[in-house]
Amino acid sequence: AASALNHPNIIAIYDIGVENGVDYIAMEFVSGKTLDQLIPRNGMRLNEVLRHAVEAADALAKAHAAGIVHRDLKPGNIMVSTDGLVKVLDFGLAKLAKPSEDREAPTRTIDARTSEGTIMGTAAYMSPEQAEGQEAGPRSDIFSFGALLYEMVSGQRAFRGDTLLSTLSSVLRDDPKPITEVREDSPSELRRIIARCLRKDPAQRFQHMDDLKVALEELKGELESGKPAEPVIPPSRRRRTSAVLIAAAALTTAAGGMAWFLNRTTPQPAGGLVLTRMTSDSGLTTTPAISPDGKLLAYASDRSGEGNLDIWVQQVAGGQPIRRTRNSADDRQPSFSPDGSKIAFRSERDGGGIYVISALGGEDRLVARSGMYPHFSPDGNRIAYSVGAPLRSSKIYIVNATGGQASEWKLQIPWAAVPIWSPDGSHILFLGSTDPSGNFNTIDWWVAPAEGGTAIDTGAGSAFARRGLRAPSAPGSWTGDRILFSASLGDSANLWQAKISLRTWQIQDPPQRLTTGAAQESGPSISADGSLAFSTLVSESNLWMLAIDTNRGKVLGTPQQLTTAGGGSMRPSLSQDGRKLVFVSNRSGNPDIWLRNLDNGSETAITATPWPESHPWLTGDGSKVAWTSLETSKPPIFVMTIARGVPEKLCDDCGMPMQWTPDGSKVLYYWGQPIRYGSIDAITRQRADVIHHEKYNIHRARFSPDGNWLAFHVPIVVEGGRSPIFVAPLRNGVALGETDWIQVTDGTGIEAAPFWSPDGGLLYFLSQRDGFQCLWAQPLDKATKRPAGAPFNIAHFHGARHRVDEVGFGPGISSDKLVYTLSESTGNVWMAKPEGGRPGEARR
């Protein structure tokens, strides 16, 4: 059973067998030290404690979900690798362990037979129920985890005795010495978490390792941000089918913030909110929709194990979820009809489109081609949806709910996406921009009559900016005069609400945050009785390597994952010989630049400042690296000769580095709006303009290997709102004018992020021409750089959980390999329900 676990923080078991009469287990080799070797006498640094504890808790949550209890958690069974990654060892092996020769050793592992009344585990770390020979369940691991946490913080064991029996007696009867006596700087919240883990009664501990992990993640986030940690509120009760969690500090704000919101917009029950985890999937379960009466929940999930998302429906009151769609393509973004009888959703099958299916049974049917983000009108007769890519070419269409000819919703706006009907059906709110170049800073929420007419800017962008939020994300749900949505502040995305005037359609007052979790909370959907469904997502980016003859575009092997350390890695850059790799990783808690030797796999942090670093680029010979620091809004560029290891500031307020010139003498960088590019000499500091356009942004410019050409993509410069890739000839390092640009792709697939093969005969790029962001290559005439044949696919990324992020994709390229970034998302669905009374038993 343990060998079936697949988790980056669990030791991998490769084989179990018998050789010459000897039973063996072949396991992953991890270079590092166990915690009993790493914990100093006065305890570990708090940031180390929390980083290691969160990873270990995540591993144990995965094991518990698979029905596996460790039963022997202790510092000797937690290893920290040389790159800082936690590995939990010896799952289930306490069951097989033999007694120590020293029968009175307080830390020996006790013989683990499975008969009732037999003591199993390591005395100083076992739970009271283990010490009494009772069955050890997941809450037993939580007790042992608390003892482990205590020792990591204080440097001392929680339970001690001179003999085995006295140690067991201490576990059964004693409370540990207060941590403050040995560690005065320990946060009160961390002390409360440990105390709750170490309660003698299993019913009074954290009920699930997931709950404990959330509490630790929230505390870690609070400490890193410099904010005081809020207390963890225990779960109130447990539903028969899923845990009801009033989340540890991660979601305490929701109880007050959402109660205030509901009191002003919907019937409000006595009391606050009960947060319920509706799904407990190890994969991706997301985009929830709650029926208007609050009785049904629909969502997309890959829990079938077939590699794609399907629509599932379950009753909020309990019962088994029902799989409503079955095909090999992704089905997602469900939306209930007003009477709750039908569900509209986006499907990727046959090029993508909007489908409708009965909530309770029957076949699905296509109602519109190519659409996404469907939303029923309040009368249930129409469905609004968008077609195309937001920021580039999206338009909104409206179709009859039974199908038929869809009509474009006419607006004098270059792109519009993600429509949401007003509660009375008279208007539609949407995400849009009047800037055809795709300038992210011009995104806003707009409102226009449902029958067409003049769109009104709601001013959400300004309101968001005053609150410190990034440009508005898509609206999620509209009820009364409130709009629910997800937005990012710092490294997490939480649920927010904004008040809108129903007379002027202007956003009133700054947005209010409803939740404060450390995960990515998104997709809020609210019912008439005030029940709120949303998803919590965790995304991690890692580097992958593909063996390929890059001059011919011939793939030579299957992709291999390079990084597994927690925190995520992105923006790879390779030396020409393919031996050195630099990238960004926040595995240490802060985005730093790392250097990896691909010959032996060793990794070294190049930067270790408190400021985020980004955009690392190696010279072709691998001798120097350039990057930027995001310490201020005016980012400098740093350069370091790797052999010397001393960074040197190249310039202040120059922009983001994009590449070195092929000879390694200058750094190409970009800045401004519209985005433009310049170069700076690494020796003389002399700057020169390279390329710009008065109207459009220039994206992802890259020098050809001979330095005579520049490839880039420009959104929305041809009819139809396409995003083609261009090549511009250079003269003395400066691009010629637009009339000399060569259009390499037609832009219909929303092409982006071009980069050259080493011989300049291929131009690689990302494209959505098959409905997904995939990697393609365009053959070029080596002399003229004009297209020399049709583009062909290099790598498909169609899986529901693995996606390509254009911004951090990279890639690093050499003659025999590509290194690129893929993000993997996992998540589950939660619901916030009014506490006290059934839906409908509410007071205003």
C-alpha positions in Angstrom: 0.0 0.0 0.0 2.8 2.4 0.8 4.4 1.8 -2.5 1.3 3.1 -4.2 1.7 6.5 -2.7 2.9 9.1 -5.2 3.9 12.3 -3.4 7.1 14.5 -3.6 7.4 14.4 0.3 7.0 10.6 0.6 9.9 8.3 0.0 9.4 6.4 -3.2 9.3 2.6 -3.1 10.3 1.1 -6.4 10.3 -2.6 -5.8 9.5 -5.3 -3.2 10.8 -8.8 -3.7 12.9 -11.7 -2.6 16.4 -12.4 -3.7 18.2 -15.6 -2.6 15.8 -16.0 0.3 16.2 -12.4 1.5 13.1 -10.1 1.5 14.0 -6.6 0.2 12.5 -3.2 -0.5 14.2 -1.0 -3.1 13.6 2.6 -2.2 14.5 6.1 -3.4 17.9 7.3 -2.4 17.8 10.7 -0.7 20.9 12.6 0.0 20.4 14.6 3.3 19.9 14.3 7.0 17.1 13.2 9.3 15.5 15.7 11.7 17.1 14.0 14.7 20.4 15.0 13.1 19.2 18.5 12.2 17.3 19.7 15.3 19.7 21.8 17.5 19.5 21.8 21.3 17.5 25.1 21.4 15.2 24.2 18.5 15.1 25.0 14.8 14.5 28.4 13.2 10.7 29.0 13.0 10.7 29.4 9.2 12.4 26.0 9.0 10.0 24.5 11.4 7.0 25.6 9.5 8.4 24.9 6.0 9.3 21.3 7.0 6.1 20.8 9.0 3.8 21.9 6.1 5.5 19.5 3.7 5.4 16.6 6.2 1.7 17.3 7.0 0.9 17.3 3.2 2.6 13.9 2.9 0.7 12.5 5.8 -2.6 13.9 4.5 -2.0 12.1 1.3 -1.2 8.8 3.1 -4.3 9.1 5.3 -6.5 9.8 2.3 -5.2 6.4 0.9 -6.0 4.6 4.2 -2.4 4.4 5.4 -1.4 5.4 8.9 2.3 5.8 9.6 2.3 4.8 13.3 5.9 5.6 13.9 6.4 9.3 13.3 9.6 10.6 14.9 12.6 12.8 13.9 14.5 9.8 12.7 11.7 9.1 10.1 11.7 12.6 8.6 14.5 13.4 6.3 15.5 16.8 4.8 17.3 16.4 1.5 20.3 18.5 0.5 18.0 20.7 -1.6 15.6 21.3 1.4 12.9 18.9 0.4 11.2 16.9 3.3 10.8 13.1 2.8 8.7 11.1 5.2 10.3 7.6 5.6 9.2 4.1 6.7 5.5 4.2 6.0 4.0 1.2 7.7 7.4 -0.3 8.7 6.7 -0.1 12.4 4.5 -3.0 11.8 7.5 -5.1 10.7 10.1 -3.7 13.1 11.9 -6.0 15.6 12.4 -5.0 19.2 15.6 -3.3 20.2 18.2 -5.2 22.2 17.9 -2.5 24.9 14.4 -3.3 26.2 14.3 -0.1 28.4 15.5 2.4 25.7 12.9 5.2 25.7 13.1 5.8 22.0 13.2 2.2 20.7 10.6 1.0 18.2 8.3 -1.5 19.8 7.4 -4.8 18.2 4.5 -4.2 15.9 2.1 -7.1 15.8 -1.4 -6.3 14.7 -3.3 -8.1 17.5 -5.3 -5.9 19.8 -3.5 -4.9 23.0 -0.1 -4.9 21.4 1.9 -1.6 21.7 3.2 -0.3 18.4 5.4 2.7 17.7 8.3 4.6 19.3 7.6 5.3 23.0 8.6 9.0 23.2 6.4 9.9 20.1 3.5 7.5 20.3 -0.1 8.5 21.1 -1.8 7.5 24.4 -4.0 5.1 22.5 -0.9 3.5 21.1 0.7 3.3 24.5 -2.4 1.4 25.8 -2.2 -1.0 22.9 -5.3 0.3 21.2 -5.8 0.7 17.4 -3.8 3.5 16.0 -5.7 5.6 13.5 -5.0 8.9 11.7 -5.5 11.0 14.9 -2.7 8.9 16.4 -0.4 10.2 13.7 -1.6 13.7 14.6 -0.5 13.2 18.2 2.9 12.0 17.1 3.1 14.9 14.7 2.5 17.2 17.6 5.3 15.6 19.6 7.6 16.0 16.5 6.6 19.7 16.2 7.3 20.3 19.9 10.8 19.0 19.5 11.5 20.9 16.3 10.5 24.1 18.1 12.0 23.5 21.5 14.9 21.1 20.9 13.5 18.9 23.7 11.3 15.9 23.6 7.7 16.4 24.7 7.6 13.2 26.7 10.6 11.9 28.5 11.4 9.1 31.0 14.5 7.2 32.2 13.0 3.9 31.1 10.6 2.7 28.5 7.8 2.3 31.1 8.3 5.8 32.5 8.2 7.3 29.0 4.9 5.5 28.3 3.6 6.7 31.6 4.5 10.3 30.7 2.7 9.9 27.3 -0.4 8.7 29.1 -0.5 11.2 32.0 1.8 14.2 31.6 1.5 17.4 29.7 4.7 18.6 28.1 6.7 21.4 29.7 5.5 24.8 28.2 7.5 25.6 25.2 7.9 29.2 26.4 10.2 28.0 29.2 12.7 27.0 26.5 11.7 29.0 23.5 10.3 32.5 24.4 10.0 33.6 20.7 7.5 30.8 19.8 4.3 32.3 18.4 1.2 31.7 20.5 -0.6 30.3 17.5 2.1 27.7 17.0 1.8 26.7 20.7 -1.9 26.3 20.4 -1.5 24.1 17.3 0.9 21.9 19.1 -1.3 21.7 22.2 -4.3 20.7 20.2 -2.3 17.9 18.5 -1.1 16.6 21.9 -4.5 16.3 23.6 -4.9 12.9 25.2 -8.5 12.5 23.9 -8.3 11.8 20.1 -11.7 13.5 19.7 -10.2 16.8 20.9 -7.2 16.8 18.5 -7.3 18.0 14.9 -9.6 15.6 13.2 -7.8 15.5 9.9 -4.2 16.0 8.8 -5.6 18.4 6.1 -6.9 20.6 8.8 -3.6 20.7 10.6 -1.8 21.5 7.3 -4.1 24.4 6.6 -3.4 25.8 10.1 0.3 25.5 9.6 0.2 27.1 6.1 -1.8 30.0 7.4 0.6 30.6 10.3 3.6 30.3 7.9 1.9 32.9 5.6 1.2 35.3 8.5 4.8 35.1 9.9 6.3 35.6 6.4 4.1 38.6 5.8 4.9 40.1 9.2 1.3 40.1 10.3 0.2 38.8 13.6 -1.1 35.2 13.5 -4.8 34.8 14.2 -6.0 32.0 16.5 -7.0 28.7 15.0 -10.7 28.0 15.5 -11.5 24.3 15.9 -14.0 22.5 13.7 -17.5 22.6 15.1 -18.8 19.2 14.0 -18.5 16.6 11.3 -20.8 15.8 8.5 -21.4 12.2 7.7 -19.9 12.5 4.2 -17.3 15.3 4.5 -15.6 17.3 7.2 -17.1 20.5 8.4 -14.2 22.8 8.9 -14.3 26.2 10.4 -10.9 26.7 9.0 -7.9 27.3 11.1 -6.7 30.8 10.7 -6.9 30.3 6.9 -10.6 31.1 6.8 -11.5 32.9 10.0 -12.2 36.1 8.2 -14.9 34.4 6.2 -17.1 34.0 9.3 -17.2 37.7 10.0 -16.8 39.1 6.5 -19.3 36.8 4.8 -21.8 37.2 7.6 -21.6 41.0 7.1 -22.0 40.5 3.3 -25.0 38.1 3.6 -26.7 40.4 6.1 -26.8 43.2 3.5 -27.6 41.2 0.4 -29.5 38.0 1.2 -31.6 36.5 4.1 -29.2 36.2 7.1 -29.6 33.4 9.6 -28.8 33.7 13.3 -25.1 32.9 13.9 -22.2 32.9 11.5 -21.1 30.5 8.8 -20.0 26.8 8.8 -17.3 26.0 6.3 -17.6 22.5 4.9 -15.1 20.7 2.8 -17.4 19.1 0.1 -14.7 17.0 -1.7 -11.5 15.4 -0.6 -9.9 14.4 -3.9 -6.1 14.1 -4.4 -6.4 15.4 -7.9 -8.2 18.4 -9.4 -11.8 19.2 -8.4 -12.7 22.8 -9.3 -15.2 25.3 -10.9 -18.1 24.6 -8.6 -21.7 25.8 -9.1 -24.4 25.6 -6.5 -28.0 25.3 -7.5 -30.2 28.3 -6.8 -32.1 26.4 -4.1 -28.8 25.4 -2.4 -29.5 21.7 -2.7 -27.2 20.5 -5.5 -23.5 21.1 -6.2 -21.9 20.6 -9.6 -18.2 20.8 -10.3 -15.5 19.5 -12.6 -13.2 16.7 -11.4 -10.6 14.3 -12.7 -11.4 11.8 -9.9 -12.3 9.1 -12.4 -8.6 8.5 -13.0 -9.0 8.8 -16.8 -6.9 12.0 -17.1 -9.7 14.4 -17.9 -12.2 16.6 -16.1 -15.9 15.5 -16.0 -19.0 17.2 -14.6 -20.1 15.6 -11.3 -23.2 16.4 -9.2 -23.8 15.8 -5.5 -26.5 16.7 -3.0 -25.3 19.3 -0.5 -27.1 17.4 2.3 -25.0 14.3 1.7 -24.8 11.2 -0.5 -22.5 9.9 -3.2 -21.5 12.2 -6.1 -22.8 11.2 -9.5 -20.7 11.5 -12.6 -22.7 13.3 -15.2 -20.4 13.4 -18.3 -18.2 10.7 -19.7 -15.8 11.5 -22.6 -12.1 11.8 -23.0 -12.2 15.6 -23.3 -12.3 18.1 -20.4 -15.7 19.2 -19.2 -15.7 22.2 -16.9 -17.3 25.5 -15.8 -20.8 24.2 -14.9 -23.7 26.7 -14.5 -27.1 25.8 -13.1 -30.3 27.0 -14.8 -32.5 29.1 -12.5 -34.8 26.2 -11.6 -31.8 23.9 -11.0 -32.9 21.3 -13.5 -30.2 21.8 -16.1 -26.5 22.5 -16.2 -24.6 24.3 -18.9 -20.9 23.7 -19.2 -17.8 24.1 -21.4 -16.5 20.9 -23.1 -13.2 20.6 -25.0 -14.6 17.8 -27.3 -14.7 18.4 -31.0 -13.0 21.8 -30.9 -14.9 23.0 -27.8 -18.3 24.4 -27.1 -21.2 24.9 -24.7 -23.3 21.9 -23.8 -26.4 21.5 -21.6 -27.3 18.4 -19.6 -30.0 17.5 -17.1 -28.8 17.8 -13.5 -30.4 14.4 -12.7 -29.9 12.3 -15.8 -29.9 12.1 -19.6 -27.6 12.9 -22.5 -25.8 16.2 -22.9 -26.4 18.2 -26.1 -24.4 20.9 -27.9 -26.0 24.4 -27.9 -23.1 26.5 -29.2 -19.7 26.0 -30.8 -16.4 27.3 -29.4 -17.8 28.9 -26.2 -16.7 29.0 -22.6 -17.8 30.5 -19.3 -21.6 29.9 -19.9 -24.1 31.6 -17.7 -27.9 31.2 -17.7 -30.1 34.3 -17.8 -32.3 34.7 -14.7 -35.4 33.5 -16.7 -33.5 30.4 -17.9 -34.2 31.2 -21.6 -30.8 32.3 -22.7 -27.1 31.5 -22.1 -24.4 34.1 -22.4 -20.9 32.9 -23.0 -17.6 34.2 -24.5 -15.5 33.0 -27.4 -11.8 33.6 -27.9 -8.9 34.4 -25.5 -9.4 37.1 -22.9 -6.9 40.0 -23.3 -6.7 39.3 -27.0 -9.8 38.4 -29.1 -12.7 37.4 -26.9 -16.3 38.3 -27.8 -19.5 37.6 -26.0 -22.4 35.7 -27.6 -25.9 34.9 -26.5 -27.8 31.7 -27.5 -31.2 30.3 -26.8 -30.9 27.7 -23.9 -32.4 25.1 -26.2 -29.9 25.8 -29.0 -30.1 27.5 -32.3 -28.2 30.4 -34.0 -26.1 32.3 -31.5 -25.8 36.1 -31.9 -22.8 38.3 -31.0 -23.5 40.8 -28.3 -22.5 43.9 -30.0 -20.1 46.2 -28.1 -17.7 48.9 -29.1 -14.9 47.2 -27.1 -12.1 45.2 -28.7 -12.5 42.3 -26.3 -15.0 41.1 -23.7 -15.2 37.9 -21.7 -16.8 36.0 -18.8 -20.4 37.4 -18.9 -22.5 37.5 -15.7 -26.2 38.4 -15.8 -27.6 40.9 -13.4 -30.1 39.5 -10.9 -33.0 40.9 -12.8 -31.7 39.9 -16.2 -31.6 43.5 -17.6 -27.8 43.9 -17.9 -24.7 41.9 -18.2 -21.4 42.4 -16.3 -18.2 41.3 -18.1 -14.5 41.6 -18.1 -13.1 43.8 -20.9 -10.8 46.4 -22.2 -10.8 49.2 -24.8 -7.1 48.7 -25.4 -6.6 46.3 -28.4 -3.0 45.7 -27.5 -3.9 43.5 -24.5 -2.4 45.9 -21.9 -3.1 44.1 -18.6 -3.4 47.4 -16.8 -6.5 48.5 -18.8 -8.7 45.5 -17.8 -11.9 46.5 -16.1 -15.4 45.4 -15.3 -18.1 46.8 -17.7 -21.9 46.7 -17.6 -24.2 46.9 -20.7 -27.9 46.3 -21.4 -28.6 42.6 -22.1 -30.3 43.7 -25.4 -27.2 45.6 -26.5 -26.2 49.2 -26.2 -23.5 51.4 -24.6 -21.2 49.7 -22.2 -20.4 51.5 -18.9 -17.0 51.2 -17.2 -17.7 50.3 -13.6 -14.4 51.8 -12.3 -13.5 48.4 -10.7 -9.9 48.8 -11.8 -9.5 52.0 -9.8 -11.3 50.6 -6.8 -9.1 47.5 -6.9 -5.9 49.6 -7.2 -6.9 51.6 -4.1 -7.2 48.3 -2.2 -3.8 47.1 -3.5 -5.2 44.4 -5.7 -4.1 43.6 -9.2 -6.2 44.3 -12.2 -9.7 42.9 -11.9 -10.2 39.2 -12.3 -13.3 37.7 -13.8 -16.5 38.3 -11.8 -17.8 35.2 -10.1 -21.3 35.7 -8.9 -23.8 38.6 -8.7 -26.4 38.8 -6.0 -28.3 42.0 -5.0 -25.9 44.9 -5.2 -22.8 42.7 -4.5 -20.4 41.0 -6.8 -18.3 38.1 -5.5 -15.0 37.4 -7.1 -11.5 36.0 -6.6 -8.5 38.3 -6.5 -4.8 38.1 -5.6 -3.1 40.1 -2.8 0.4 38.9 -2.3 1.0 35.2 -3.1 -2.5 33.9 -2.4 -5.9 34.4 -4.1 -8.9 34.9 -1.9 -12.6 35.6 -2.2 -13.7 39.3 -2.2 -16.9 41.2 -2.7 -17.6 44.6 -4.3 -20.7 46.7 -4.0 -22.1 48.0 -7.3 -24.6 50.8 -7.8 -27.7 49.5 -9.6 -28.4 53.0 -10.9 -25.0 54.2 -12.1 -23.3 50.8 -12.4 -20.2 52.1 -10.5 -18.3 50.2 -8.0 -19.0 51.7 -4.5 -16.3 51.7 -1.8 -13.1 49.6 -1.8 -13.6 45.8 -2.2 -13.8 43.7 1.0 -11.9 40.5 1.5 -14.0 37.6 2.7 -11.4 34.9 3.2 -7.7 34.8 4.0 -6.6 31.3 3.1 -3.1 30.6 1.8 -4.3 28.6 -1.2 -5.8 29.9 -4.4 -9.5 30.4 -3.6 -11.7 30.9 -6.7 -15.0 30.4 -8.5 -17.5 31.7 -5.9 -21.1 30.6 -6.6 -23.9 31.6 -4.3 -27.5 30.3 -3.9 -30.7 32.1 -2.9 -30.4 31.0 0.7 -26.9 32.4 1.0 -24.9 29.2 0.7 -21.6 29.8 -1.0 -19.5 27.3 -2.9 -15.9 27.9 -4.0 -12.8 25.9 -4.8 -9.4 26.0 -3.2 -6.5 25.3 -5.6 -2.9 24.6 -5.0 -0.6 25.1 -8.0 3.0 24.2 -8.2 5.3 24.9 -11.1 8.2 22.6 -11.9 10.8 22.2 -14.6 10.6 19.5 -17.1 13.2 18.4 -19.7 12.5 17.0 -23.1 15.2 15.2 -25.2 14.9 16.6 -28.7 17.0 17.3 -31.7 16.1 21.0 -31.6 17.4 21.8 -35.1 15.1 19.3 -36.7 12.3 19.4 -34.1 12.5 15.6 -33.6 11.5 14.5 -30.2 13.9 11.8 -28.9 12.3 10.7 -25.6 9.5 11.3 -23.1 9.4 14.4 -20.9 11.3 14.1 -17.6 10.5 16.1 -14.4 13.7 17.9 -13.3 12.6 19.7 -10.1 10.4 18.4 -7.2 11.3 20.7 -4.4 8.4 22.5 -2.8 7.6 26.0 -3.6 7.7 25.9 -7.4 10.3 26.5 -10.1 10.0 28.5 -13.3 11.8 30.6 -16.0 14.5 28.2 -17.0 17.5 29.4 -19.1 20.1 26.9 -20.5 23.7 27.3 -21.7 24.3 26.3 -25.3 26.0 23.1 -24.3 23.0 22.1 -22.2 25.1 21.6 -19.1 24.1 24.6 -17.0 20.6 25.7 -16.1 19.4 28.8 -14.2 15.9 29.2 -12.9 13.7 30.9 -10.3 12.5 29.0 -7.3 10.8 30.0 -4.1 11.6 26.7 -2.3 13.4 28.7 0.4 10.4 30.9 1.0 11.5 33.7 -1.4 11.9 33.7 -5.2 15.6 33.3 -5.7 17.9 32.5 -8.6 19.2 28.9 -8.7 21.9 27.3 -10.7 21.7 23.6 -11.6 24.5 21.4 -13.0 22.7 19.1 -15.4 25.7 16.7 -15.4 25.3 15.7 -11.8 22.0 17.3 -10.7 23.6 19.6 -8.0 21.8 22.9 -7.3 23.1 26.1 -5.8 21.3 29.3 -4.8 22.8 32.3 -6.6 20.8 34.8 -4.7 19.6 34.9 -1.1 18.2 38.4 -0.5 14.9 39.2 1.2 13.7 40.5 -2.2 12.1 38.5 -5.0 14.5 37.9 -7.9 13.3 37.0 -11.4 14.0 36.8 -15.1 17.4 34.9 -15.0 19.3 34.5 -18.3 22.5 32.7 -19.0 25.0 33.7 -21.6 25.4 31.1 -24.4 28.7 29.9 -22.9 27.2 29.7 -19.4 29.7 32.0 -17.9 27.4 34.9 -16.8 23.9 35.2 -15.6 21.7 38.3 -15.6 18.5 38.8 -13.5 16.3 41.5 -11.9 15.4 42.2 -8.3 11.8 43.2 -7.5 12.8 45.2 -4.5 11.1 48.3 -5.8 8.8 49.3 -8.7 12.0 50.4 -10.5 13.7 47.1 -11.0 17.5 47.0 -11.5 19.4 44.4 -13.5 22.2 42.5 -11.9 25.0 40.5 -13.7 27.2 37.9 -12.1 30.2 36.0 -13.5 29.4 32.5 -12.2 33.0 31.6 -11.5 33.5 34.7 -9.3 30.1 34.6 -7.6 29.9 38.3 -7.0 26.8 40.1 -8.3 27.2 43.5 -9.9 24.4 46.0 -10.5 24.3 46.7 -14.2 21.7 49.5 -14.1 18.9 51.0 -12.0 15.3 51.2 -13.2 16.1 49.7 -16.6 13.4 47.0 -16.8 13.2 43.2 -17.0 16.0 41.3 -18.7 14.9 39.1 -21.6 18.0 37.6 -23.1 21.7 38.1 -23.7 22.9 39.0 -27.2 24.5 35.9 -28.8 28.0 37.1 -28.2 27.2 37.7 -24.5 28.1 41.4 -24.5 24.7 43.0 -24.0 21.5 42.3 -22.1 18.2 42.7 -23.9 15.5 44.1 -21.6 12.0 45.5 -21.8 9.9 48.2 -20.1 7.1 50.6 -20.5 3.6 50.7 -22.0 3.3 49.9 -24.8 6.1 47.4 -24.0 9.4 48.3 -25.8 12.9 46.7 -25.8 16.4 48.0 -25.4 19.9 46.7 -24.9 22.6 47.6 -22.4 26.3 46.8 -22.8 27.6 44.8 -19.8 30.9 46.6 -19.9 30.3 50.2 -21.0 26.7 50.5 -19.7 25.7 52.1 -23.0 22.1 51.7 -23.9 20.3 51.5 -27.2 16.7 51.1 -28.4 16.0 47.7 -30.1 12.3 47.7 -31.0 9.0 49.3 -30.1 5.6 50.1 -31.6 3.7 53.3 -30.9 0.4 51.4 -30.5 1.0 47.7 -29.7 2.9 45.8 -27.0 5.9 43.8 -28.2 6.0 40.5 -26.3 8.8 38.0 -25.7 11.4 39.3 -28.2 14.3 36.9 -28.8 17.5 37.3 -30.8 18.3 34.8 -33.5 21.4 32.7 -32.9 23.4 34.8 -35.4 22.1 38.1 -33.9 20.7 39.4 -37.2 17.0 38.8 -36.5 14.5 39.4 -33.7 11.4 37.1 -33.2 8.4 38.4 -31.1 4.6 38.2 -30.9 2.2 41.1 -31.1 -1.4 40.7 -30.0 -4.2 42.0 -32.1 -2.5 43.6 -35.1 -4.3 41.8 -37.9 -8.0 41.6 -38.7 -9.9 39.2 -36.4 -7.9 40.0 -33.3 -5.2 37.4 -33.9 -1.9 37.2 -32.2 0.7 36.4 -34.8 4.5 35.9 -34.5 6.8 38.2 -36.4 10.5 38.3 -37.3 12.2 41.6 -37.8 15.6 42.1 -39.4 18.2 43.9 -37.3 20.7 46.6 -38.5 23.4 47.4 -36.0 21.3 45.7 -33.3 18.2 47.8 -34.0 15.1 46.4 -35.6 13.9 47.8 -38.9 10.4 49.3 -39.2 7.1 47.5 -39.3 7.0 47.4 -43.1 10.1 45.1 -42.9 8.6 42.7 -40.4 7.9 39.2 -41.6 4.7 37.5 -40.3 5.7 33.9 -39.5 2.3 32.6 -38.2 -1.3 33.5 -39.0 -2.1 34.1 -35.3 -5.3 32.1 -35.3 -4.0 29.9 -32.5 -3.2 32.9 -30.3 0.6 32.3 -30.8 3.0 33.4 -28.1 6.5 33.1 -26.7 8.7 32.4 -29.8 12.2 31.1 -29.5 14.8 29.9 -32.1 16.5 26.6 -32.8 20.3 26.7 -32.5 20.7 26.9 -36.3 17.9 29.4 -36.8 16.0 27.1 -39.1 13.0 26.6 -36.8 11.0 29.0 -34.7 9.3 27.3 -31.7 6.2 28.9 -30.1 3.2 28.3 -27.9 -0.2 28.1 -29.7 -3.8 27.3 -28.9 -4.6 26.2 -32.4 -5.8 22.8 -31.2 -7.7 24.3 -28.3 -4.9 23.9 -25.7 -1.7 25.8 -25.1 0.8 23.5 -26.8 4.3 23.7 -28.2 4.7 24.0 -32.0 7.5 24.7 -34.4 7.5 26.7 -37.7 10.2 25.8 -40.3 12.0 28.9 -41.7 14.1 29.6 -44.7 17.5 30.0 -43.0 18.4 33.0 -45.2 15.2 35.0 -45.5 13.4 33.7 -42.3 10.2 33.4 -44.2 8.0 30.4 -43.5 9.2 27.2 -45.3 6.3 24.8 -44.7 3.5 24.2 -42.3 3.9 24.4 -38.5 4.0 21.1 -36.7 3.4 20.0 -33.1 6.3 19.3 -30.7 4.5 18.6 -27.4 0.8 18.6 -26.4 -0.3 19.7 -23.0 -3.9 18.7 -22.9 -4.1 17.2 -19.4 -6.5 18.8 -16.9 -4.0 19.2 -14.1 -0.8 20.1 -16.1 -0.9 23.5 -17.9 1.5 25.8 -19.6 2.0 29.2 -18.1 3.3 31.4 -20.9 4.9 33.9 -18.5 7.1 31.4 -16.8 7.4 28.8 -19.5 11.0 29.7 -20.5 12.2 27.7 -22.2 15.8 26.8 -22.0 17.1 25.4 -25.3 20.3 23.6 -26.4 21.0 21.4 -29.4 19.7 18.2 -27.6 17.1 19.3 -25.0 14.4 21.7 -24.0 13.8 22.7 -20.4 10.4 24.3 -19.7 7.9 25.0 -17.0 4.6 23.1 -16.4 2.2 24.0 -13.6 0.3 21.2 -11.8 -3.0 22.2 -10.0 -4.8 20.2 -7.4 -7.9 21.3 -5.5 -11.2 20.7 -3.8 -14.5 22.3 -3.3 -15.7 24.0 -0.1 -19.0 25.5 0.9 -19.9 28.1 3.5 -23.4 27.7 4.8 -25.3 29.8 7.4 -25.0 28.3 10.8 -28.3 27.4 12.6 -31.4 26.3 10.7 -32.0 24.8 7.4 -31.8 26.8 4.1 -34.8 29.1 4.0 -35.1 29.4 7.8 -33.6 32.9 7.7 -34.3 36.3 9.0 -33.6 39.6 7.3 
